[in-house]
């Protein structure tokens, strides 16, 4: 899944791919790996497959990295 992180001004901050990775505790997490090779770690995916909490944590990481809120994540599935 290809994606882009876009600022509210429309600037593309990063391109990359969404990933699901299993951590050392056996829990699945949502991550973003940028084309530049940076792995941005998101949260744990709910036992029912719900991505809400995982994506909220991922967006908090975006804020830490870029210092902006109201970012948009666009996803392209091919």
C-alpha positions as CSV (number, residue, x, y, z in Angstrom):
1,X,0.0,0.0,0.0
2,X,1.6,3.3,-1.1
3,X,0.9,6.4,0.9
4,X,1.8,10.0,1.3
5,X,1.8,12.3,4.3
6,X,0.5,15.7,3.3
7,X,0.5,19.0,5.3
8,X,-2.6,21.1,5.5
9,X,-0.9,23.5,3.0
10,X,-0.8,20.6,0.5
11,X,3.0,19.9,0.8
12,X,4.0,16.2,0.6
13,X,6.1,15.6,3.6
14,X,6.9,12.0,2.9
15,X,6.0,9.1,0.7
16,X,6.1,5.5,1.8
17,X,4.2,2.3,2.6
18,X,2.0,1.2,5.5
19,X,3.2,-2.0,7.1
20,X,1.8,-4.4,9.7
21,X,4.6,-5.9,11.8
22,X,4.5,-8.3,14.7
23,X,6.4,-7.0,17.8
24,X,8.4,-9.1,20.3
25,X,5.2,-9.6,22.4
26,X,3.3,-11.1,19.4
27,X,1.1,-8.0,19.0
28,X,0.6,-6.6,15.5
29,X,1.4,-2.9,15.0
30,X,0.8,-0.4,12.2
31,X,3.9,1.3,10.9
32,X,4.9,3.7,8.1
33,X,8.1,3.1,6.2
34,X,9.2,6.2,4.2
35,X,10.9,6.0,0.9
36,X,13.9,7.5,2.7
37,X,14.1,4.4,4.9
38,X,12.7,5.8,8.1
39,X,10.4,3.5,10.1
40,X,7.7,5.3,12.0
41,X,6.2,3.1,14.6
42,X,2.4,3.2,15.2
43,X,0.3,1.5,17.8
44,X,-1.1,-1.9,18.5
45,X,-3.9,-3.2,16.3
46,X,-7.0,-4.2,18.2
47,X,-7.8,-7.9,18.6
48,X,-10.8,-7.4,16.4
49,X,-8.6,-5.8,13.7
50,X,-9.6,-2.2,14.5
51,X,-6.9,0.3,13.4
52,X,-8.3,3.3,15.3
53,X,-5.9,3.3,18.3
54,X,-3.0,2.2,16.1
55,X,-3.5,5.0,13.7
56,X,-3.9,7.6,16.5
57,X,-0.5,6.7,17.8
58,X,1.0,6.8,14.3
59,X,-0.4,10.3,13.8
60,X,1.1,11.3,17.2
61,X,4.4,10.2,15.8
62,X,3.9,12.3,12.7
63,X,3.4,15.3,15.0
64,X,6.6,14.5,16.8
65,X,8.5,14.3,13.6
66,X,7.1,17.2,11.6
67,X,5.7,19.3,14.4
68,X,2.4,19.8,12.6
69,X,-1.2,18.7,13.3
70,X,-4.0,18.2,10.7
71,X,-1.8,16.1,8.5
72,X,-3.5,13.9,5.9
73,X,-2.5,10.3,5.1
74,X,-3.5,9.4,1.5
75,X,-3.3,5.7,0.5
76,X,-3.2,4.3,-3.0
77,X,-3.9,0.6,-3.5
78,X,-2.7,-0.9,-6.8
